[in-house]
């Protein structure tokens, strides 16, 4: 199985900050990676697929990069609505494993 | 618009069975693979199972293999998760999710149904 490890697990930031979340795969997944945002009590929401492709309707301040085993999600200028938990997921091979999540808190 | 609505959750005893349903609308159901993903209280997301658009391919997480079974009825636009031999650690919110048209990421999600396994 491919293990996905996110860092950090928790981070504090302020509105307007540039934020980067890292996701590492235990083996190469090429660019078969998605990012999701989840708010408390809500279902996850797709942000980015195939590492860099922004889902329709997602603000352009979100971007993704990487390939192989190391990936990043960047929020260029944090907005109040962005405080949430973020998950990466590989879909190169079954089981389609998620990272453990990164909780983004207000500083 | 795409809608997915899960049902069938509840409180059950360890060792018992439960069948979850996911009713869908707003898209051509038989074009898409479908996932089940779960989230234990206060924990992260765990992918559970996937079924291809025609039902011919099915995959499971190791933690549920042999106990859970995914199926679909393309005439009813629904996907199901039969869960047998339930354990305390199966307690979770269960989400169904529709795959992308070309790639199997979880594109659209339902709101979830809660399964509590407790004696």
Interface residues (C-beta under 8 A of the other chain):
Chain A: X1 X32 X34 X36 X38 X42 X43 X44 X45 X46 X49 X50 X55 X87 X89 X91 X94 X95 X96 X97 X98 X99 X100 X101
Chain B: X35 X37 X44 X45 X46 X47 X50 X59 X60 X61 X62 X95 X100 X103 X104 X105 X106 X107 X108 X109 X110 X111 X112
